[in-house]
Amino acid sequence: DSKEDIRNPEDIDAPAVPEGYIMVAETKFHISVEDFFNLFYSNDGIDFLKEFHGKCGDKDFKCTTWCPDKKFGHARDVSFQHPIKIYFGPKFVICKEIQKFRVYRNGYLVVDMSQDISDVPYSDYFKVEGRWDVEDVGDFSKPGCIVRVYSHVSFSKKTMWKGKIVQSTLEECREVYGIWIDQAHEVLKQRNLEQEETARSISIQRKKQE
């Protein structure tokens, strides 16, 4: 059971964020890591994920339930069609994503993602990797967790368009994860788990890329 795993972390420290991963978003939620997972990442949170993809303009969203993975905690498959703008206007690309999560010492949650994209130029040259780190920063009287989202474009072939692909991918990640964070804060406000005046705090690492 994926929820049971959240309550029984492994007695090892979370691995460091891999080299080359860029932070694209950061925010704080006034809930525990366990509540974060249950609301947004558990099997019960698939409706939240479906709504998020709808806000991104995606279609044909599909998501499996979490299953134990031999190498990395639990895993599930997510697929959808995402609109992009290329030379001749909007077009949908097919995205297939593998998500895996593992819980480390002190309830430190790590969600790894690996996404393959098709029907876009040079899509067989690269894949988009992501990592969500969810760290407990609260206590029994005042729960809280900090979420940091990292992205990385991994290339399997050389291309002169590498810089452009990385830039456009990171911009896209900042935009869609900003939507995710806004939606999550809104859910917490509706459940009276956050105050209306609680502002989202997203750290965008734009200048380092410009």
ZITAVEN-V459742 format. One record per helix or strand of 3 or more residues. SS is the DSSP state (@ for helix, = for strand). FROM is the first residue (numbers start at 0). TO is the last residue. If there is no record, write none. Layout:
BEGIN
ss->SS from->FROM to->TO
ss->SS from->FROM to->TO
END
This chain:
BEGIN
ss->@ from->1 to->6
ss->= from->21 to->28
ss->@ from->32 to->39
ss->@ from->42 to->54
ss->= from->58 to->62
ss->= from->73 to->85
ss->= from->88 to->103
ss->@ from->104 to->106
ss->= from->107 to->117
ss->@ from->122 to->124
ss->= from->125 to->135
ss->= from->144 to->154
ss->@ from->161 to->189
END
